Amino acid sequence: MKRAAVLLCAALLLAGCGSIKASVAMVNWVAQSNLKHAVSTLLSDSTISANTLRNPGSTKAQLHTICAVLYLDAQQANSSLPTPDDQSTQLLGKAYNYFSSAANSCYDAQSVSARPAVLATLAKAAATLSEATARVAVASAP
């Protein structure tokens, strides 16, 4: 009987040690992942890519450089997943995939006629990233 009481107390103590509020876990993840920097970098890359794509005089080398930077930044942001919140993980992953897809399509956008599709994917990526950051804010609220 005494052994059972000791085991029960130990189990309760261990169970209490491992629990953390979901919002606290999310706040910690946001800080650890440097999400704010990743978001601002991707949006800046997206703006630069869009401006380069809209310029009919952009060279192949310019497009490849701009697109490579966007791709690398999207992959770096993606490497910080998963988050403690499943919905945030799904939305951020979707946004990062759109940015990567746009970067890959950008390599093939030498002709001006191919560029609107890339611009549309960049817009979809930015909109999804906005939705994802709103979800992160909700999941981080106390």
C-alpha positions in Angstrom: 0.0 0.0 0.0 2.8 2.4 0.9 4.6 1.6 -2.4 1.4 2.3 -4.4 1.1 5.7 -2.7 4.7 6.6 -3.4 4.3 5.5 -7.1 1.1 7.5 -7.4 2.8 10.6 -6.0 5.7 10.2 -8.3 3.4 9.8 -11.3 1.5 13.0 -10.4 4.8 14.9 -10.0 6.1 13.7 -13.3 2.9 14.5 -15.1 2.9 18.0 -13.7 6.5 18.6 -14.8 5.9 18.0 -18.5 2.8 20.2 -19.0 3.0 23.6 -20.6 0.2 25.8 -21.9 -0.2 25.6 -25.6 0.0 29.4 -25.9 3.3 29.5 -24.0 4.7 26.7 -26.2 3.7 28.8 -29.2 5.3 32.0 -27.9 8.5 30.0 -27.2 8.4 28.6 -30.8 7.9 32.0 -32.3 10.9 33.3 -30.5 13.1 30.3 -31.2 12.2 30.1 -34.9 12.7 33.8 -35.4 9.3 33.9 -37.2 9.1 37.7 -37.4 12.4 37.9 -39.3 11.4 35.0 -41.6 8.1 36.7 -42.5 9.6 40.1 -43.2 12.4 38.4 -45.3 9.9 36.5 -47.4 7.7 39.5 -47.9 10.7 41.6 -48.9 12.0 38.8 -51.3 8.5 38.5 -52.7 8.3 42.3 -53.4 11.7 42.3 -55.1 10.8 39.2 -57.1 7.5 40.8 -58.2 9.3 44.0 -59.2 11.9 42.1 -61.2 9.2 40.0 -62.9 7.2 43.1 -63.9 10.2 44.6 -65.6 10.2 43.3 -69.1 14.0 44.1 -69.4 15.0 41.8 -66.5 17.8 39.5 -67.6 17.9 35.8 -67.0 20.7 36.3 -64.5 18.7 38.8 -62.5 15.7 36.4 -62.4 17.8 33.5 -61.4 19.5 35.5 -58.6 16.3 36.9 -57.2 14.5 33.6 -57.5 17.3 31.7 -55.8 17.3 34.1 -52.8 13.5 33.6 -52.5 13.8 29.9 -52.7 16.5 29.7 -50.1 14.7 31.9 -47.7 11.5 29.9 -48.1 13.3 26.7 -47.4 15.0 28.2 -44.4 11.7 29.3 -43.0 10.2 25.9 -43.7 13.0 24.2 -41.7 11.6 25.7 -38.5 8.4 23.7 -38.8 6.5 22.2 -37.1 5.0 24.6 -34.6 3.2 23.5 -31.4 -0.1 24.3 -33.2 -1.2 22.0 -36.0 -3.2 24.7 -37.9 -0.3 27.2 -37.7 2.0 24.5 -39.1 -0.3 23.7 -42.0 -0.8 27.3 -42.9 2.9 28.2 -42.6 3.9 25.1 -44.6 1.4 26.0 -47.3 2.7 29.6 -47.6 6.3 28.4 -47.6 5.5 25.9 -50.4 3.8 28.7 -52.4 6.9 30.8 -52.1 9.1 27.9 -53.1 6.8 27.1 -56.1 6.9 30.7 -57.2 10.7 30.7 -57.0 10.9 27.6 -59.1 8.5 29.0 -61.7 10.4 32.2 -61.7 13.5 30.4 -63.2 11.3 29.5 -66.2 9.8 33.0 -66.6 12.1 34.3 -69.2 9.3 35.2 -71.4 7.1 38.1 -70.3 4.0 36.0 -71.0 5.0 33.5 -68.3 5.4 36.0 -65.6 1.8 36.7 -64.6 1.4 33.1 -63.3 4.5 33.5 -61.1 3.1 36.9 -59.8 -0.2 35.1 -59.0 1.6 32.5 -57.0 3.6 35.1 -55.1 0.3 36.9 -54.3 -1.2 33.6 -53.1 1.9 33.0 -51.0 1.7 36.4 -49.3 -2.0 36.0 -48.6 -1.5 32.6 -47.1 1.4 33.9 -45.0 -0.8 36.6 -43.7 -3.5 34.1 -42.7 -0.8 31.9 -41.1 0.6 34.8 -39.0 -2.9 35.7 -37.9 -3.3 32.0 -36.7 0.0 32.2 -34.9 -1.1 35.3 -33.1 -4.3 33.6 -32.0 -2.5 30.4 -30.9 0.0 32.6 -29.0 -2.7 34.5 -27.1 -2.9 33.8 -23.4 
